[in-house]
Amino acid sequence: MLDFSAQERENIFRSTYNLTQFPEKLELYNLREDPGETIDYVEVQPEIVQKLLKTVDKH
């Protein structure tokens, strides 16, 4: 297993997912599996949405 620093793991996580926030809703896409952004994962993976929102709040 590769040994990544916490910052490297966060960068990999953020580069894998695209969280788009519109006034009326959020959309979450897995860019590695679905680069065309055709499958919205916001309902399927709410834990990832929360993690990304926390990351955004930190910055």
Predicted model as a PDB file, atoms N, CA, C, CB and O in Angstrom, pLDDT in the B-factor column:
MODEL        1                                                                  
ATOM      1  N   MET A   1       0.833  -1.176   0.000  1.00 55.00           N  
ATOM      2  CA  MET A   1       0.000   0.000   0.000  1.00 55.00           C  
ATOM      3  C   MET A   1       0.885   1.249   0.000  1.00 55.00           C  
ATOM      4  CB  MET A   1      -0.952  -0.007   1.213  1.00 55.00           C  
ATOM      5  O   MET A   1       1.917   1.294   0.669  1.00 55.00           O  
ATOM      6  N   LEU A   2       0.469   2.243  -0.749  1.00 67.00           N  
ATOM      7  CA  LEU A   2       1.222   3.485  -0.801  1.00 67.00           C  
ATOM      8  C   LEU A   2       1.006   4.281   0.477  1.00 67.00           C  
ATOM      9  CB  LEU A   2       0.818   4.315  -2.028  1.00 67.00           C  
ATOM     10  O   LEU A   2      -0.082   4.269   1.053  1.00 67.00           O  
ATOM     11  N   ASP A   3       2.034   4.960   0.907  1.00 77.00           N  
ATOM     12  CA  ASP A   3       1.971   5.752   2.126  1.00 77.00           C  
ATOM     13  C   ASP A   3       1.883   7.228   1.754  1.00 77.00           C  
ATOM     14  CB  ASP A   3       3.202   5.481   3.033  1.00 77.00           C  
ATOM     15  O   ASP A   3       2.893   7.856   1.438  1.00 77.00           O  
ATOM     16  N   PHE A   4       0.655   7.783   1.796  1.00 74.00           N  
ATOM     17  CA  PHE A   4       0.433   9.177   1.454  1.00 74.00           C  
ATOM     18  C   PHE A   4       0.280  10.005   2.724  1.00 74.00           C  
ATOM     19  CB  PHE A   4      -0.806   9.327   0.556  1.00 74.00           C  
ATOM     20  O   PHE A   4      -0.238   9.525   3.732  1.00 74.00           O  
ATOM     21  N   SER A   5       0.727  11.227   2.664  1.00 82.00           N  
ATOM     22  CA  SER A   5       0.517  12.148   3.780  1.00 82.00           C  
ATOM     23  C   SER A   5      -0.966  12.534   3.826  1.00 82.00           C  
ATOM     24  CB  SER A   5       1.425  13.423   3.640  1.00 82.00           C  
ATOM     25  O   SER A   5      -1.716  12.284   2.882  1.00 82.00           O  
ATOM     26  N   ALA A   6      -1.365  13.137   4.925  1.00 82.00           N  
ATOM     27  CA  ALA A   6      -2.752  13.576   5.060  1.00 82.00           C  
ATOM     28  C   ALA A   6      -3.113  14.568   3.960  1.00 82.00           C  
ATOM     29  CB  ALA A   6      -2.986  14.207   6.441  1.00 82.00           C  
ATOM     30  O   ALA A   6      -4.215  14.511   3.413  1.00 82.00           O  
ATOM     31  N   GLN A   7      -2.206  15.467   3.633  1.00 78.00           N  
ATOM     32  CA  GLN A   7      -2.462  16.452   2.576  1.00 78.00           C  
ATOM     33  C   GLN A   7      -2.594  15.766   1.218  1.00 78.00           C  
ATOM     34  CB  GLN A   7      -1.335  17.504   2.531  1.00 78.00           C  
ATOM     35  O   GLN A   7      -3.460  16.134   0.424  1.00 78.00           O  
ATOM     36  N   GLU A   8      -1.757  14.789   0.946  1.00 77.00           N  
ATOM     37  CA  GLU A   8      -1.850  14.060  -0.321  1.00 77.00           C  
ATOM     38  C   GLU A   8      -3.171  13.300  -0.420  1.00 77.00           C  
ATOM     39  CB  GLU A   8      -0.668  13.088  -0.467  1.00 77.00           C  
ATOM     40  O   GLU A   8      -3.799  13.281  -1.478  1.00 77.00           O  
ATOM     41  N   ARG A   9      -3.594  12.675   0.675  1.00 77.00           N  
ATOM     42  CA  ARG A   9      -4.874  11.955   0.668  1.00 77.00           C  
ATOM     43  C   ARG A   9      -6.033  12.920   0.421  1.00 77.00           C  
ATOM     44  CB  ARG A   9      -5.083  11.203   2.005  1.00 77.00           C  
ATOM     45  O   ARG A   9      -6.961  12.603  -0.324  1.00 77.00           O  
ATOM     46  N   GLU A  10      -5.979  14.095   1.044  1.00 78.00           N  
ATOM     47  CA  GLU A  10      -7.033  15.090   0.837  1.00 78.00           C  
ATOM     48  C   GLU A  10      -7.045  15.565  -0.614  1.00 78.00           C  
ATOM     49  CB  GLU A  10      -6.842  16.289   1.788  1.00 78.00           C  
ATOM     50  O   GLU A  10      -8.116  15.732  -1.197  1.00 78.00           O  
ATOM     51  N   ASN A  11      -5.880  15.782  -1.199  1.00 74.00           N  
ATOM     52  CA  ASN A  11      -5.812  16.204  -2.599  1.00 74.00           C  
ATOM     53  C   ASN A  11      -6.372  15.144  -3.537  1.00 74.00           C  
ATOM     54  CB  ASN A  11      -4.374  16.523  -2.983  1.00 74.00           C  
ATOM     55  O   ASN A  11      -7.076  15.471  -4.492  1.00 74.00           O  
ATOM     56  N   ILE A  12      -6.066  13.879  -3.276  1.00 75.00           N  
ATOM     57  CA  ILE A  12      -6.605  12.787  -4.094  1.00 75.00           C  
ATOM     58  C   ILE A  12      -8.114  12.751  -3.965  1.00 75.00           C  
ATOM     59  CB  ILE A  12      -5.995  11.427  -3.681  1.00 75.00           C  
ATOM     60  O   ILE A  12      -8.825  12.624  -4.962  1.00 75.00           O  
ATOM     61  N   PHE A  13      -8.605  12.861  -2.738  1.00 74.00           N  
ATOM     62  CA  PHE A  13     -10.050  12.850  -2.498  1.00 74.00           C  
ATOM     63  C   PHE A  13     -10.726  13.992  -3.247  1.00 74.00           C  
ATOM     64  CB  PHE A  13     -10.350  12.951  -0.990  1.00 74.00           C  
ATOM     65  O   PHE A  13     -11.725  13.780  -3.935  1.00 74.00           O  
ATOM     66  N   ARG A  14     -10.189  15.198  -3.116  1.00 74.00           N  
ATOM     67  CA  ARG A  14     -10.797  16.357  -3.775  1.00 74.00           C  
ATOM     68  C   ARG A  14     -10.716  16.267  -5.289  1.00 74.00           C  
ATOM     69  CB  ARG A  14     -10.127  17.632  -3.308  1.00 74.00           C  
ATOM     70  O   ARG A  14     -11.609  16.762  -5.976  1.00 74.00           O  
ATOM     71  N   SER A  15      -9.673  15.649  -5.827  1.00 80.00           N  
ATOM     72  CA  SER A  15      -9.555  15.548  -7.286  1.00 80.00           C  
ATOM     73  C   SER A  15     -10.432  14.438  -7.847  1.00 80.00           C  
ATOM     74  CB  SER A  15      -8.103  15.307  -7.683  1.00 80.00           C  
ATOM     75  O   SER A  15     -10.676  14.401  -9.053  1.00 80.00           O  
ATOM     76  N   THR A  16     -10.904  13.544  -7.007  1.00 81.00           N  
ATOM     77  CA  THR A  16     -11.768  12.454  -7.457  1.00 81.00           C  
ATOM     78  C   THR A  16     -13.212  12.914  -7.606  1.00 81.00           C  
ATOM     79  CB  THR A  16     -11.694  11.283  -6.483  1.00 81.00           C  
ATOM     80  O   THR A  16     -13.914  12.461  -8.510  1.00 81.00           O  
ATOM     81  N   TYR A  17     -13.659  13.796  -6.742  1.00 82.00           N  
ATOM     82  CA  TYR A  17     -15.058  14.204  -6.719  1.00 82.00           C  
ATOM     83  C   TYR A  17     -15.212  15.666  -7.080  1.00 82.00           C  
ATOM     84  CB  TYR A  17     -15.665  13.940  -5.355  1.00 82.00           C  
ATOM     85  O   TYR A  17     -14.357  16.498  -6.775  1.00 82.00           O  
ATOM     86  N   ASN A  18     -16.332  15.963  -7.741  1.00 79.00           N  
ATOM     87  CA  ASN A  18     -16.701  17.331  -8.062  1.00 79.00           C  
ATOM     88  C   ASN A  18     -18.027  17.606  -7.378  1.00 79.00           C  
ATOM     89  CB  ASN A  18     -16.790  17.565  -9.612  1.00 79.00           C  
ATOM     90  O   ASN A  18     -19.050  17.027  -7.744  1.00 79.00           O  
ATOM     91  N   LEU A  19     -18.015  18.481  -6.391  1.00 81.00           N  
ATOM     92  CA  LEU A  19     -19.237  18.882  -5.695  1.00 81.00           C  
ATOM     93  C   LEU A  19     -19.620  20.257  -6.209  1.00 81.00           C  
ATOM     94  CB  LEU A  19     -19.046  18.887  -4.131  1.00 81.00           C  
ATOM     95  O   LEU A  19     -18.867  21.220  -6.059  1.00 81.00           O  
ATOM     96  N   THR A  20     -20.801  20.343  -6.820  1.00 83.00           N  
ATOM     97  CA  THR A  20     -21.285  21.593  -7.380  1.00 83.00           C  
ATOM     98  C   THR A  20     -22.470  22.055  -6.556  1.00 83.00           C  
ATOM     99  CB  THR A  20     -21.671  21.436  -8.876  1.00 83.00           C  
ATOM    100  O   THR A  20     -23.421  21.302  -6.341  1.00 83.00           O  
ATOM    101  N   GLN A  21     -22.410  23.292  -6.097  1.00 81.00           N  
ATOM    102  CA  GLN A  21     -23.479  23.828  -5.266  1.00 81.00           C  
ATOM    103  C   GLN A  21     -24.235  24.893  -6.038  1.00 81.00           C  
ATOM    104  CB  GLN A  21     -22.921  24.405  -3.950  1.00 81.00           C  
ATOM    105  O   GLN A  21     -23.684  25.929  -6.409  1.00 81.00           O  
ATOM    106  N   PHE A  22     -25.504  24.615  -6.269  1.00 81.00           N  
ATOM    107  CA  PHE A  22     -26.412  25.572  -6.886  1.00 81.00           C  
ATOM    108  C   PHE A  22     -27.302  26.132  -5.780  1.00 81.00           C  
ATOM    109  CB  PHE A  22     -27.265  24.908  -8.036  1.00 81.00           C  
ATOM    110  O   PHE A  22     -27.388  25.535  -4.707  1.00 81.00           O  
ATOM    111  N   PRO A  23     -27.962  27.260  -6.016  1.00 79.00           N  
ATOM    112  CA  PRO A  23     -28.821  27.806  -4.958  1.00 79.00           C  
ATOM    113  C   PRO A  23     -29.883  26.808  -4.471  1.00 79.00           C  
ATOM    114  CB  PRO A  23     -29.506  29.066  -5.457  1.00 79.00           C  
ATOM    115  O   PRO A  23     -30.230  26.802  -3.290  1.00 79.00           O  
ATOM    116  N   GLU A  24     -30.388  25.982  -5.362  1.00 85.00           N  
ATOM    117  CA  GLU A  24     -31.474  25.078  -4.986  1.00 85.00           C  
ATOM    118  C   GLU A  24     -31.033  23.648  -4.678  1.00 85.00           C  
ATOM    119  CB  GLU A  24     -32.479  25.046  -6.076  1.00 85.00           C  
ATOM    120  O   GLU A  24     -31.813  22.882  -4.112  1.00 85.00           O  
ATOM    121  N   LYS A  25     -29.787  23.263  -5.039  1.00 90.00           N  
ATOM    122  CA  LYS A  25     -29.369  21.883  -4.784  1.00 90.00           C  
ATOM    123  C   LYS A  25     -27.858  21.705  -4.929  1.00 90.00           C  
ATOM    124  CB  LYS A  25     -30.091  20.935  -5.733  1.00 90.00           C  
ATOM    125  O   LYS A  25     -27.152  22.576  -5.436  1.00 90.00           O  
ATOM    126  N   LEU A  26     -27.389  20.540  -4.462  1.00 89.00           N  
ATOM    127  CA  LEU A  26     -25.995  20.120  -4.632  1.00 89.00           C  
ATOM    128  C   LEU A  26     -25.946  18.988  -5.642  1.00 89.00           C  
ATOM    129  CB  LEU A  26     -25.365  19.679  -3.275  1.00 89.00           C  
ATOM    130  O   LEU A  26     -26.905  18.227  -5.774  1.00 89.00           O  
ATOM    131  N   GLU A  27     -24.834  18.873  -6.355  1.00 92.00           N  
ATOM    132  CA  GLU A  27     -24.586  17.738  -7.246  1.00 92.00           C  
ATOM    133  C   GLU A  27     -23.191  17.215  -6.941  1.00 92.00           C  
ATOM    134  CB  GLU A  27     -24.726  18.144  -8.762  1.00 92.00           C  
ATOM    135  O   GLU A  27     -22.261  17.991  -6.720  1.00 92.00           O  
ATOM    136  N   LEU A  28     -23.053  15.886  -6.930  1.00 91.00           N  
ATOM    137  CA  LEU A  28     -21.772  15.249  -6.645  1.00 91.00           C  
ATOM    138  C   LEU A  28     -21.461  14.257  -7.750  1.00 91.00           C  
ATOM    139  CB  LEU A  28     -21.789  14.547  -5.260  1.00 91.00           C  
ATOM    140  O   LEU A  28     -22.274  13.385  -8.057  1.00 91.00           O  
ATOM    141  N   TYR A  29     -20.278  14.388  -8.351  1.00 93.00           N  
ATOM    142  CA  TYR A  29     -19.861  13.493  -9.428  1.00 93.00           C  
ATOM    143  C   TYR A  29     -18.506  12.886  -9.104  1.00 93.00           C  
ATOM    144  CB  TYR A  29     -19.809  14.241 -10.774  1.00 93.00           C  
ATOM    145  O   TYR A  29     -17.627  13.560  -8.567  1.00 93.00           O  
ATOM    146  N   ASN A  30     -18.339  11.606  -9.435  1.00 90.00           N  
ATOM    147  CA  ASN A  30     -17.062  10.919  -9.301  1.00 90.00           C  
ATOM    148  C   ASN A  30     -16.347  11.072 -10.636  1.00 90.00           C  
ATOM    149  CB  ASN A  30     -17.245   9.397  -8.902  1.00 90.00           C  
ATOM    150  O   ASN A  30     -16.689  10.400 -11.610  1.00 90.00           O  
ATOM    151  N   LEU A  31     -15.365  11.946 -10.680  1.00 90.00           N  
ATOM    152  CA  LEU A  31     -14.714  12.272 -11.949  1.00 90.00           C  
ATOM    153  C   LEU A  31     -13.819  11.156 -12.469  1.00 90.00           C  
ATOM    154  CB  LEU A  31     -13.902  13.526 -11.795  1.00 90.00           C  
ATOM    155  O   LEU A  31     -13.542  11.099 -13.667  1.00 90.00           O  
ATOM    156  N   ARG A  32     -13.365  10.273 -11.596  1.00 87.00           N  
ATOM    157  CA  ARG A  32     -12.548   9.145 -12.062  1.00 87.00           C  
ATOM    158  C   ARG A  32     -13.403   8.094 -12.749  1.00 87.00           C  
ATOM    159  CB  ARG A  32     -11.788   8.514 -10.894  1.00 87.00           C  
ATOM    160  O   ARG A  32     -13.002   7.542 -13.774  1.00 87.00           O  
ATOM    161  N   GLU A  33     -14.575   7.812 -12.196  1.00 90.00           N  
ATOM    162  CA  GLU A  33     -15.451   6.794 -12.767  1.00 90.00           C  
ATOM    163  C   GLU A  33     -16.403   7.351 -13.816  1.00 90.00           C  
ATOM    164  CB  GLU A  33     -16.242   6.133 -11.675  1.00 90.00           C  
ATOM    165  O   GLU A  33     -16.848   6.616 -14.697  1.00 90.00           O  
ATOM    166  N   ASP A  34     -16.718   8.633 -13.734  1.00 91.00           N  
ATOM    167  CA  ASP A  34     -17.722   9.248 -14.597  1.00 91.00           C  
ATOM    168  C   ASP A  34     -17.270  10.656 -15.011  1.00 91.00           C  
ATOM    169  CB  ASP A  34     -19.096   9.306 -13.877  1.00 91.00           C  
ATOM    170  O   ASP A  34     -17.857  11.645 -14.573  1.00 91.00           O  
ATOM    171  N   PRO A  35     -16.232  10.752 -15.850  1.00 90.00           N  
ATOM    172  CA  PRO A  35     -15.708  12.072 -16.218  1.00 90.00           C  
ATOM    173  C   PRO A  35     -16.718  12.945 -16.975  1.00 90.00           C  
ATOM    174  CB  PRO A  35     -14.470  11.902 -17.060  1.00 90.00           C  
ATOM    175  O   PRO A  35     -16.563  14.165 -17.031  1.00 90.00           O  
ATOM    176  N   GLY A  36     -17.732  12.331 -17.545  1.00 93.00           N  
ATOM    177  CA  GLY A  36     -18.756  13.096 -18.256  1.00 93.00           C  
ATOM    178  C   GLY A  36     -19.834  13.652 -17.340  1.00 93.00           C  
ATOM    179  O   GLY A  36     -20.766  14.311 -17.802  1.00 93.00           O  
ATOM    180  N   GLU A  37     -19.710  13.388 -16.032  1.00 93.00           N  
ATOM    181  CA  GLU A  37     -20.643  13.876 -15.023  1.00 93.00           C  
ATOM    182  C   GLU A  37     -22.085  13.533 -15.368  1.00 93.00           C  
ATOM    183  CB  GLU A  37     -20.497  15.374 -14.859  1.00 93.00           C  
ATOM    184  O   GLU A  37     -22.939  14.416 -15.439  1.00 93.00           O  
ATOM    185  N   THR A  38     -22.355  12.248 -15.583  1.00 95.00           N  
ATOM    186  CA  THR A  38     -23.706  11.802 -15.923  1.00 95.00           C  
ATOM    187  C   THR A  38     -24.453  11.202 -14.742  1.00 95.00           C  
ATOM    188  CB  THR A  38     -23.643  10.796 -17.033  1.00 95.00           C  
ATOM    189  O   THR A  38     -25.680  11.106 -14.777  1.00 95.00           O  
ATOM    190  N   ILE A  39     -23.730  10.791 -13.684  1.00 94.00           N  
ATOM    191  CA  ILE A  39     -24.356  10.158 -12.524  1.00 94.00           C  
ATOM    192  C   ILE A  39     -24.148  11.053 -11.303  1.00 94.00           C  
ATOM    193  CB  ILE A  39     -23.768   8.730 -12.275  1.00 94.00           C  
ATOM    194  O   ILE A  39     -23.015  11.279 -10.879  1.00 94.00           O  
ATOM    195  N   ASP A  40     -25.238  11.555 -10.745  1.00 95.00           N  
ATOM    196  CA  ASP A  40     -25.178  12.407  -9.556  1.00 95.00           C  
ATOM    197  C   ASP A  40     -25.211  11.504  -8.316  1.00 95.00           C  
ATOM    198  CB  ASP A  40     -26.367  13.445  -9.536  1.00 95.00           C  
ATOM    199  O   ASP A  40     -26.179  10.775  -8.100  1.00 95.00           O  
ATOM    200  N   TYR A  41     -24.156  11.557  -7.512  1.00 92.00           N  
ATOM    201  CA  TYR A  41     -24.015  10.697  -6.337  1.00 92.00           C  
ATOM    202  C   TYR A  41     -24.461  11.370  -5.043  1.00 92.00           C  
ATOM    203  CB  TYR A  41     -22.587  10.256  -6.201  1.00 92.00           C  
ATOM    204  O   TYR A  41     -24.259  10.797  -3.973  1.00 92.00           O  
ATOM    205  N   VAL A  42     -25.048  12.541  -5.093  1.00 93.00           N  
ATOM    206  CA  VAL A  42     -25.349  13.289  -3.875  1.00 93.00           C  
ATOM    207  C   VAL A  42     -26.275  12.510  -2.936  1.00 93.00           C  
ATOM    208  CB  VAL A  42     -25.982  14.627  -4.231  1.00 93.00           C  
ATOM    209  O   VAL A  42     -26.113  12.603  -1.719  1.00 93.00           O  
ATOM    210  N   GLU A  43     -27.227  11.756  -3.455  1.00 93.00           N  
ATOM    211  CA  GLU A  43     -28.134  10.970  -2.616  1.00 93.00           C  
ATOM    212  C   GLU A  43     -27.516   9.635  -2.213  1.00 93.00           C  
ATOM    213  CB  GLU A  43     -29.452  10.731  -3.347  1.00 93.00           C  
ATOM    214  O   GLU A  43     -27.837   9.091  -1.156  1.00 93.00           O  
ATOM    215  N   VAL A  44     -26.630   9.108  -3.057  1.00 92.00           N  
ATOM    216  CA  VAL A  44     -26.044   7.793  -2.840  1.00 92.00           C  
ATOM    217  C   VAL A  44     -24.906   7.834  -1.828  1.00 92.00           C  
ATOM    218  CB  VAL A  44     -25.546   7.225  -4.150  1.00 92.00           C  
ATOM    219  O   VAL A  44     -24.725   6.887  -1.063  1.00 92.00           O  
ATOM    220  N   GLN A  45     -24.140   8.915  -1.817  1.00 92.00           N  
ATOM    221  CA  GLN A  45     -22.965   9.013  -0.955  1.00 92.00           C  
ATOM    222  C   GLN A  45     -22.988  10.310  -0.132  1.00 92.00           C  
ATOM    223  CB  GLN A  45     -21.681   8.943  -1.800  1.00 92.00           C  
ATOM    224  O   GLN A  45     -22.142  11.182  -0.329  1.00 92.00           O  
ATOM    225  N   PRO A  46     -23.949  10.436   0.783  1.00 92.00           N  
ATOM    226  CA  PRO A  46     -24.047  11.670   1.569  1.00 92.00           C  
ATOM    227  C   PRO A  46     -22.829  11.908   2.466  1.00 92.00           C  
ATOM    228  CB  PRO A  46     -25.297  11.633   2.420  1.00 92.00           C  
ATOM    229  O   PRO A  46     -22.534  13.053   2.807  1.00 92.00           O  
ATOM    230  N   GLU A  47     -22.120  10.846   2.852  1.00 92.00           N  
ATOM    231  CA  GLU A  47     -20.928  11.026   3.691  1.00 92.00           C  
ATOM    232  C   GLU A  47     -19.826  11.761   2.929  1.00 92.00           C  
ATOM    233  CB  GLU A  47     -20.407   9.662   4.185  1.00 92.00           C  
ATOM    234  O   GLU A  47     -19.066  12.527   3.523  1.00 92.00           O  
ATOM    235  N   ILE A  48     -19.738  11.535   1.638  1.00 90.00           N  
ATOM    236  CA  ILE A  48     -18.741  12.245   0.823  1.00 90.00           C  
ATOM    237  C   ILE A  48     -19.138  13.708   0.675  1.00 90.00           C  
ATOM    238  CB  ILE A  48     -18.593  11.583  -0.574  1.00 90.00           C  
ATOM    239  O   ILE A  48     -18.287  14.596   0.716  1.00 90.00           O  
ATOM    240  N   VAL A  49     -20.430  13.955   0.504  1.00 90.00           N  
ATOM    241  CA  VAL A  49     -20.918  15.339   0.426  1.00 90.00           C  
ATOM    242  C   VAL A  49     -20.530  16.092   1.695  1.00 90.00           C  
ATOM    243  CB  VAL A  49     -22.462  15.375   0.223  1.00 90.00           C  
ATOM    244  O   VAL A  49     -20.014  17.207   1.624  1.00 90.00           O  
ATOM    245  N   GLN A  50     -20.775  15.486   2.853  1.00 90.00           N  
ATOM    246  CA  GLN A  50     -20.456  16.143   4.123  1.00 90.00           C  
ATOM    247  C   GLN A  50     -18.957  16.393   4.267  1.00 90.00           C  
ATOM    248  CB  GLN A  50     -20.955  15.298   5.293  1.00 90.00           C  
ATOM    249  O   GLN A  50     -18.544  17.453   4.738  1.00 90.00           O  
ATOM    250  N   LYS A  51     -18.149  15.422   3.863  1.00 88.00           N  
ATOM    251  CA  LYS A  51     -16.696  15.583   3.954  1.00 88.00           C  
ATOM    252  C   LYS A  51     -16.213  16.725   3.052  1.00 88.00           C  
ATOM    253  CB  LYS A  51     -15.988  14.268   3.572  1.00 88.00           C  
ATOM    254  O   LYS A  51     -15.369  17.527   3.453  1.00 88.00           O  
ATOM    255  N   LEU A  52     -16.752  16.788   1.841  1.00 86.00           N  
ATOM    256  CA  LEU A  52     -16.358  17.860   0.926  1.00 86.00           C  
ATOM    257  C   LEU A  52     -16.837  19.221   1.424  1.00 86.00           C  
ATOM    258  CB  LEU A  52     -16.912  17.591  -0.474  1.00 86.00           C  
ATOM    259  O   LEU A  52     -16.119  20.212   1.291  1.00 86.00           O  
ATOM    260  N   LEU A  53     -18.029  19.282   1.988  1.00 86.00           N  
ATOM    261  CA  LEU A  53     -18.523  20.551   2.531  1.00 86.00           C  
ATOM    262  C   LEU A  53     -17.642  21.022   3.687  1.00 86.00           C  
ATOM    263  CB  LEU A  53     -19.987  20.406   3.000  1.00 86.00           C  
ATOM    264  O   LEU A  53     -17.379  22.217   3.816  1.00 86.00           O  
ATOM    265  N   LYS A  54     -17.190  20.101   4.521  1.00 85.00           N  
ATOM    266  CA  LYS A  54     -16.271  20.465   5.606  1.00 85.00           C  
ATOM    267  C   LYS A  54     -14.958  20.985   5.052  1.00 85.00           C  
ATOM    268  CB  LYS A  54     -16.012  19.265   6.522  1.00 85.00           C  
ATOM    269  O   LYS A  54     -14.388  21.936   5.586  1.00 85.00           O  
ATOM    270  N   THR A  55     -14.468  20.357   3.969  1.00 80.00           N  
ATOM    271  CA  THR A  55     -13.226  20.793   3.339  1.00 80.00           C  
ATOM    272  C   THR A  55     -13.389  22.208   2.780  1.00 80.00           C  
ATOM    273  CB  THR A  55     -12.811  19.811   2.219  1.00 80.00           C  
ATOM    274  O   THR A  55     -12.494  23.043   2.916  1.00 80.00           O  
ATOM    275  N   VAL A  56     -14.527  22.468   2.156  1.00 74.00           N  
ATOM    276  CA  VAL A  56     -14.787  23.796   1.601  1.00 74.00           C  
ATOM    277  C   VAL A  56     -14.851  24.822   2.729  1.00 74.00           C  
ATOM    278  CB  VAL A  56     -16.105  23.804   0.782  1.00 74.00           C  
ATOM    279  O   VAL A  56     -14.301  25.916   2.603  1.00 74.00           O  
ATOM    280  N   ASP A  57     -15.512  24.479   3.824  1.00 72.00           N  
ATOM    281  CA  ASP A  57     -15.613  25.406   4.952  1.00 72.00           C  
ATOM    282  C   ASP A  57     -14.247  25.734   5.542  1.00 72.00           C  
ATOM    283  CB  ASP A  57     -16.514  24.823   6.032  1.00 72.00           C  
ATOM    284  O   ASP A  57     -14.021  26.851   6.007  1.00 72.00           O  
ATOM    285  N   LYS A  58     -13.317  24.745   5.524  1.00 70.00           N  
ATOM    286  CA  LYS A  58     -11.965  24.983   6.045  1.00 70.00           C  
ATOM    287  C   LYS A  58     -11.216  26.029   5.230  1.00 70.00           C  
ATOM    288  CB  LYS A  58     -11.171  23.682   6.060  1.00 70.00           C  
ATOM    289  O   LYS A  58     -10.404  26.787   5.761  1.00 70.00           O  
ATOM    290  N   HIS A  59     -11.501  26.058   3.932  1.00 62.00           N  
ATOM    291  CA  HIS A  59     -10.762  26.953   3.040  1.00 62.00           C  
ATOM    292  C   HIS A  59     -11.583  28.178   2.829  1.00 62.00           C  
ATOM    293  CB  HIS A  59     -10.425  26.282   1.691  1.00 62.00           C  
ATOM    294  O   HIS A  59     -11.166  29.084   2.108  1.00 62.00           O  
TER     295      HIS A  59                                                      
ENDMDL                                                                          
END                                                                             
